[in-house]
Amino acid sequence: MEYVSRALEAVQGWREPAPSHPALQPDAERFEAAWSEFAERMGTNYPFHHPRYAGQMLKPPHPVAIAAYTAALHANTNNHALDGGPATSAMEVEVVEWLAEMFGLQGGMGHLTSSGTIANLEALWVGRELHPGKAVVYGANAHYTHSRMCAVLGVRGIEAPADVAGRIDLDAVEELCRGGDVGTVVVTAGTTGTGTLDDVARAVSFRERYGVRVHVDAAYGGFFTLLADSGLIDGGPFKAIAGADSVVVDPHKHGLQPYGCGAILFRDPAVGRLYKHDSPYTYFTSAELHLGEISLECSRAGAAAAALWLTLRSLDLAPILSAGVRAAQAWAELIRGSDVLTLHREPELDILTYFPTASSASEIDAASERVLQNGMDSDDPVFLSTLRISADAFAAAHPDVEMDADGVRVLRSVLMKPEHEPHVPWLHQRVSQIARR
């Protein structure tokens, strides 16, 4: 509450008192009834803030980001044109420069977006414009947004297989590139299912060899670039991003931001020419570049830029990211010594996949669903998620399990809150208790 109070105090210094209008005053009784219902309904959410929530990629933003967003909302700036958000547009330029430096893409071009989906759309759109008529290749491990956006853009999308480790099969991708029909290759730095890292360096080599564009979807894993030299993770894929043509990262994941904050960065600023358009009533307040001139989106919340700017100025993200990686590694170690849980994949970032120990795929699938439901419904709840693994992939990873089903659900925990680290023993004990029952 202290941060929000400071935000409201700051607003008083920005705004000249303005006359009110009776049409803006809600009916008191109507508002109270609506607010009561609102508060009650919001109370039905899962406890995303608490360590017992170890399910999807969900957590509240940092209070610093909430404060900046709350304060900026009172001005409600629009970062499309400078006259709609002069202060927050400048902040956006600064945070994009910070992100570019993190990835080694200084001198490039980029901007914030409303989501990673829109950021990926822009990357594939640029690829289409520069390689018209050519296909986009993405892996079976990639986020579904790429196949969907290919359909939106009218581009042929080709799904390359994933290897046993869950990475895009770059041998298959290279064979496709040799044919000359591929315009863009998408690789992932931190898949949303298991946190797997594709071989970005090898993919980047295809650009010089075959003339393709290389796009890195780092929506989930991008900020782990800050740990590339830490020894906690494999830093190679993140260092190789500097040689890619474009990269997407979502500050609303590991950047501690509210939803509505993604980012796209291009190595070559010349792609900005593709965005050129005419708007007779904007872009007149400055000869400098307006963010709307390098974005497919028009109106965009300046509050998102303000929140990210204040967060990056106030906090170091590396220790927060490190805690999540250590939590996943510590829980994996406990599972390796368990008689009721089996590790599915070694964690590469902060996502852990595992399953109740059983002899057949059908038993594992049913047991994973029971643990998921019983965990949420207990008096001492723990919130997990499940991930469906294809029969071929699961059989390759676990040859001793009888494959009597066409796919297997395993348990999945995203340990993206630093508060997870000290609670790993409890999480392991609680999930083990439920699995044993």
C-alpha positions in Angstrom: 0.0 0.0 0.0 2.9 2.4 0.6 3.9 2.3 -3.1 0.3 3.0 -4.2 0.0 5.9 -1.7 3.2 7.4 -3.1 1.7 7.1 -6.6 -1.4 9.0 -5.7 0.6 11.7 -4.0 2.7 12.1 -7.1 -0.4 12.5 -9.2 -1.5 15.5 -7.1 1.6 17.3 -8.3 1.0 16.6 -12.0 -2.6 17.5 -12.4 -4.2 20.9 -12.4 -7.6 20.6 -10.6 -10.3 20.3 -13.2 -14.0 21.0 -12.8 -16.2 17.9 -12.3 -19.3 17.1 -14.2 -22.4 15.5 -12.7 -22.5 12.8 -15.5 -19.2 11.4 -14.1 -20.5 10.8 -10.6 -21.8 7.3 -10.1 -24.9 6.6 -8.1 -23.6 5.8 -4.6 -26.0 2.9 -3.9 -25.4 1.4 -7.4 -21.6 1.7 -7.0 -21.6 0.1 -3.5 -23.6 -2.9 -4.8 -21.3 -3.3 -7.8 -18.2 -3.0 -5.7 -19.3 -5.6 -3.2 -20.0 -8.0 -6.1 -16.6 -7.2 -7.7 -14.7 -7.8 -4.5 -16.4 -11.1 -3.9 -15.8 -12.3 -7.4 -12.2 -11.3 -7.4 -11.7 -13.3 -4.2 -12.4 -16.5 -6.2 -9.0 -16.3 -8.0 -6.3 -18.8 -7.2 -3.5 -17.4 -4.9 -1.1 -16.5 -7.7 0.9 -14.4 -5.2 1.6 -17.3 -2.8 4.3 -20.0 -3.1 1.6 -22.7 -2.9 0.7 -21.6 -6.4 3.2 -23.4 -8.6 1.1 -24.0 -11.7 1.0 -21.7 -14.7 3.0 -18.6 -15.6 1.1 -16.4 -13.3 2.1 -14.0 -10.6 1.2 -10.5 -9.6 3.4 -7.6 -10.8 5.9 -6.1 -8.4 4.5 -3.3 -6.2 6.9 -0.8 -7.8 5.4 -1.6 -11.2 1.8 -1.4 -9.7 2.7 2.1 -8.3 4.0 3.4 -11.6 1.1 1.9 -13.6 -1.4 3.3 -11.1 0.1 6.8 -11.2 0.5 6.8 -15.0 -3.1 5.7 -15.4 -4.2 9.1 -14.1 -2.6 10.8 -17.0 -3.7 7.8 -19.3 -1.0 8.5 -21.9 -1.0 6.9 -25.3 2.4 6.0 -26.7 1.3 6.0 -30.3 2.3 9.6 -30.9 4.5 12.0 -28.9 1.6 14.4 -28.3 -0.3 11.6 -26.6 2.5 10.6 -24.3 5.6 12.7 -24.3 7.0 11.5 -21.0 6.1 7.9 -21.3 7.2 7.7 -24.9 10.7 8.8 -23.7 10.5 6.1 -21.0 9.7 3.5 -23.6 12.6 4.5 -25.8 14.9 4.1 -22.7 13.6 0.7 -21.6 13.8 -0.6 -25.2 17.5 0.6 -25.3 18.0 -1.3 -22.0 16.4 -4.5 -23.5 18.5 -4.1 -26.7 21.7 -3.8 -24.6 20.7 -6.9 -22.6 20.4 -8.9 -25.9 23.5 -7.3 -27.5 21.3 -5.6 -30.1 22.4 -2.0 -29.6 21.7 0.2 -32.6 18.7 -1.8 -33.6 15.0 -0.9 -33.4 12.2 -1.9 -31.2 9.2 -1.0 -29.1 6.8 -2.4 -26.5 3.7 -4.2 -27.5 0.5 -5.3 -25.8 1.7 -9.0 -25.7 4.2 -11.5 -26.9 1.7 -12.7 -29.4 1.6 -9.3 -31.1 5.3 -9.0 -30.8 5.7 -12.3 -32.6 3.2 -11.2 -35.2 5.3 -8.2 -36.0 8.4 -10.3 -36.4 6.7 -12.7 -38.8 5.1 -9.8 -40.7 8.5 -8.2 -41.2 9.8 -11.6 -42.4 6.9 -11.9 -44.9 7.5 -8.4 -46.2 11.3 -9.1 -46.7 10.8 -12.6 -48.1 7.4 -12.6 -49.8 6.0 -15.9 -50.8 8.4 -17.9 -48.6 7.6 -20.1 -45.6 8.1 -19.7 -41.9 9.5 -22.7 -40.1 8.9 -23.2 -36.4 9.3 -26.2 -34.1 6.8 -28.6 -32.7 8.0 -27.2 -29.3 7.2 -23.7 -30.3 4.3 -21.7 -28.9 1.1 -22.1 -30.9 1.1 -18.4 -31.6 3.4 -18.9 -34.6 1.1 -21.3 -36.5 -1.8 -19.0 -35.7 0.0 -15.8 -36.8 1.1 -17.5 -40.0 -2.5 -18.1 -40.8 -3.4 -14.5 -40.0 -0.6 -13.3 -42.3 -1.4 -15.8 -45.1 2.1 -17.3 -44.8 2.8 -21.0 -45.2 3.9 -22.3 -41.8 6.0 -25.5 -41.6 6.3 -27.3 -38.2 9.6 -28.9 -37.8 9.8 -31.9 -35.4 11.3 -31.7 -31.9 14.2 -34.0 -30.9 14.2 -36.2 -27.8 15.3 -33.3 -25.6 12.4 -31.2 -26.7 14.4 -28.9 -28.9 13.6 -28.0 -32.5 15.3 -30.5 -34.8 17.7 -28.2 -36.7 18.8 -31.0 -39.0 15.3 -31.1 -40.3 15.2 -27.3 -40.4 18.5 -27.1 -42.4 17.2 -29.5 -44.9 14.1 -27.3 -45.4 16.3 -24.2 -45.8 18.4 -25.9 -48.5 15.4 -26.0 -50.7 15.3 -22.2 -50.9 11.6 -21.9 -49.9 12.1 -20.7 -46.3 12.1 -17.1 -45.4 12.1 -17.1 -41.6 13.2 -19.7 -39.0 11.8 -19.4 -35.5 13.7 -20.8 -32.5 12.7 -20.6 -28.9 14.7 -19.5 -25.9 12.7 -21.0 -23.1 9.6 -23.0 -24.3 6.4 -22.4 -22.4 5.9 -26.1 -21.8 9.3 -27.2 -20.3 11.6 -24.1 -20.5 13.7 -25.8 -23.1 16.4 -23.8 -25.0 16.8 -24.3 -28.7 20.3 -24.1 -30.3 20.1 -20.4 -31.2 23.7 -20.3 -32.4 23.3 -23.0 -35.0 20.1 -21.4 -36.2 21.8 -18.1 -36.6 24.4 -19.7 -38.9 21.6 -20.6 -41.3 21.1 -16.9 -42.1 24.5 -16.5 -43.7 24.3 -20.0 -45.3 20.8 -19.9 -46.7 19.7 -16.2 -46.6 16.9 -16.8 -44.1 15.8 -14.5 -41.3 16.2 -15.9 -37.7 13.6 -14.9 -35.1 14.0 -15.8 -31.5 10.9 -16.2 -29.4 12.2 -15.5 -26.0 8.8 -14.3 -24.6 9.2 -16.5 -21.6 13.0 -17.0 -21.3 14.4 -13.7 -22.5 15.3 -12.2 -19.2 17.4 -15.2 -18.3 20.0 -13.6 -20.6 21.0 -11.8 -17.4 22.2 -15.1 -16.1 24.1 -16.1 -19.2 27.5 -15.9 -17.4 26.2 -17.1 -14.0 26.9 -20.8 -14.4 23.3 -21.6 -13.3 22.0 -22.1 -16.8 23.3 -22.8 -20.3 24.1 -19.2 -21.4 25.0 -20.1 -25.0 21.6 -19.8 -26.5 21.1 -16.4 -24.9 24.5 -15.0 -26.0 23.7 -16.1 -29.6 20.5 -13.9 -29.7 22.8 -11.0 -30.5 23.3 -12.5 -34.0 19.6 -13.1 -34.6 17.4 -10.8 -36.8 14.7 -10.3 -34.2 13.8 -11.3 -30.7 10.6 -11.1 -28.6 10.5 -10.9 -24.8 7.6 -10.4 -22.4 8.2 -8.1 -19.4 4.9 -9.3 -18.0 6.5 -12.6 -17.3 10.0 -12.2 -15.7 10.1 -8.4 -15.9 7.6 -8.2 -13.0 5.1 -6.2 -15.0 1.3 -6.2 -15.4 -0.2 -7.9 -18.4 -0.1 -5.8 -21.5 3.6 -5.5 -21.8 5.6 -7.4 -24.5 8.5 -6.2 -26.6 9.9 -6.8 -30.1 13.5 -5.9 -31.1 15.1 -5.9 -34.6 18.8 -6.0 -35.2 18.5 -3.9 -38.4 16.7 -0.6 -37.8 16.1 -0.3 -41.5 13.1 -2.6 -41.2 11.3 0.5 -39.8 10.6 1.5 -43.4 8.1 -1.3 -43.6 5.9 0.4 -41.1 5.6 3.6 -43.0 2.1 5.0 -43.2 0.3 8.3 -43.3 -1.8 9.7 -40.5 -3.0 13.3 -41.1 -3.8 14.1 -37.5 -0.9 12.6 -35.6 2.9 12.9 -35.6 2.8 16.7 -35.9 4.3 17.7 -32.6 7.9 16.6 -33.2 10.3 15.8 -36.1 11.6 12.9 -34.0 10.4 9.3 -34.6 7.0 8.6 -33.1 6.6 5.1 -31.7 3.4 4.6 -33.7 5.6 4.9 -36.9 7.4 1.7 -36.0 4.5 -0.4 -34.6 1.6 -2.3 -36.1 -0.5 -1.3 -33.0 -1.9 2.1 -32.8 -3.1 3.1 -29.3 -0.8 1.6 -26.6 -0.7 2.2 -22.9 2.0 4.6 -21.8 1.4 3.2 -18.3 3.1 0.0 -19.4 6.3 1.9 -20.3 6.2 3.9 -17.1 5.8 0.7 -15.0 8.7 -1.1 -16.7 10.9 2.0 -16.6 10.5 2.5 -12.8 11.0 -1.3 -12.2 14.2 -1.4 -14.2 15.5 1.7 -12.5 14.6 0.3 -9.0 15.4 -3.4 -9.1 18.0 -5.9 -10.2 16.2 -8.8 -11.9 19.2 -11.3 -11.9 18.8 -12.3 -8.2 15.1 -12.9 -8.7 15.6 -15.0 -11.8 18.4 -17.0 -10.0 16.1 -17.9 -7.1 13.6 -19.5 -9.6 16.3 -21.5 -11.3 17.7 -22.7 -8.0 14.2 -23.7 -6.8 13.6 -25.9 -9.9 17.0 -27.5 -9.5 16.5 -28.2 -5.8 13.1 -29.7 -6.4 14.5 -31.8 -9.3 17.1 -33.2 -6.8 14.4 -34.1 -4.3 12.3 -35.9 -7.0 15.4 -37.9 -8.1 15.4 -39.4 -4.6 11.6 -40.0 -4.5 9.7 -43.3 -4.6 6.4 -41.6 -5.6 7.5 -39.0 -8.2 9.6 -39.3 -11.3 11.4 -36.4 -13.1 10.3 -36.0 -16.7 12.9 -33.5 -17.8 15.9 -31.9 -16.2 14.9 -28.2 -15.7 16.8 -25.7 -17.9 15.3 -22.6 -16.4 12.6 -22.4 -13.7 10.0 -24.9 -15.1 9.9 -28.4 -13.7 8.1 -31.4 -15.2 7.5 -34.6 -13.3 4.9 -37.3 -12.8 3.5 -39.8 -10.2 5.6 -43.0 -10.6 3.7 -45.8 -12.3 4.4 -48.6 -14.8 2.1 -47.5 -17.7 1.3 -44.3 -19.5 -2.4 -44.6 -18.8 -1.7 -44.9 -15.0 0.6 -41.9 -15.1 -1.9 -39.8 -17.1 -4.8 -40.6 -14.6 -2.6 -40.1 -11.6 -1.4 -36.7 -12.8 -5.0 -35.5 -13.2 -5.8 -36.8 -9.7 -2.9 -35.0 -8.1 -3.8 -31.8 -10.0 -7.4 -31.9 -8.8 -6.8 -33.2 -5.3 -4.1 -30.6 -4.7 -6.5 -27.8 -5.5 -9.4 -29.2 -3.5 -7.5 -30.0 -0.3 -7.6 -28.1 3.0 -3.9 -27.3 2.5 -3.9 -26.7 -1.2 -1.1 -26.7 -3.7 -1.7 -25.5 -7.3 0.0 -27.3 -10.2 -0.6 -27.6 -13.9 -0.3 -30.4 -16.4 1.4 -30.8 -19.7 0.5 -33.3 -22.4 3.4 -35.2 -23.9 3.0 -37.1 -27.1 3.4 -40.9 -27.0 6.6 -40.8 -29.1 8.3 -38.1 -27.0 7.4 -39.7 -23.7 8.5 -43.2 -24.9 11.8 -41.8 -25.9 12.4 -40.1 -22.6 11.0 -43.0 -20.5 11.6 -46.3 -22.3 10.7 -48.4 -19.2 7.1 -47.2 -19.1 4.5 -49.2 -21.0 3.0 -47.0 -23.7 -0.7 -47.9 -23.7 -1.9 -44.4 -24.5 -1.5 -42.0 -27.4 -0.2 -39.3 -25.0 0.5 -38.7 -21.3 -0.2 -35.8 -19.0 2.6 -35.0 -16.6 2.7 -32.5 -13.8 4.3 -29.1 -14.4 5.4 -26.4 -12.0 6.5 -22.9 -13.0 8.7 -21.6 -10.1 8.9 -18.1 -11.3 8.4 -16.4 -7.9 11.5 -16.1 -5.8 9.4 -17.0 -2.8 9.3 -20.5 -4.2 12.9 -21.2 -3.4 12.5 -21.5 0.4 9.2 -23.4 0.0 10.6 -26.2 -2.2 10.7 -28.7 0.7 7.1 -28.0 1.5 6.0 -28.2 -2.2 7.8 -31.6 -2.6 6.4 -33.0 0.6 2.8 -31.8 -0.2 2.8 -33.1 -3.8 4.3 -36.4 -2.6 1.6 -36.8 0.0 -1.1 -36.3 -2.5 0.6 -38.6 -5.1 1.0 -41.3 -2.5 -2.7 -41.2 -1.6 
